[in-house]
Amino acid sequence: MGSLSPWHLLILALLVMLVFGGRGKLSSVMGDAAKGIRAFRDGLKGDEPPAAAPAQPLARPEPEKDTTSR
C-alpha cells in the first residue's frame, strides 16, 4: 500500500521531465496557457451587445373616477 507502482513512477518521471527537462520548458508551457487565456478574454470583449438606452420610468396611470351615483 505504501510502495510506488510503475504508474506512479511514470507520472512522477513525466512531471520531473516537464519541470527540469531543459531550459524554459515549464515557462513556455505556462506562456502558451497565458496566451490562450488572453485570447479568450479578448474574444469575450469583442462580443459585447450594443449599449441600450437607459431605462425610463413608466408613466403613472390616472386614477379611475367613480361614475356611479348614489
Buried (B, 14 or more C-beta within 10 A) or exposed (E): EEEEEEEEEEEEEEEEEEEEEEEEEEEEEEEEEEEEEEEEEEEEEEEEEEEEEEEEEEEEEEEEEEEEEE
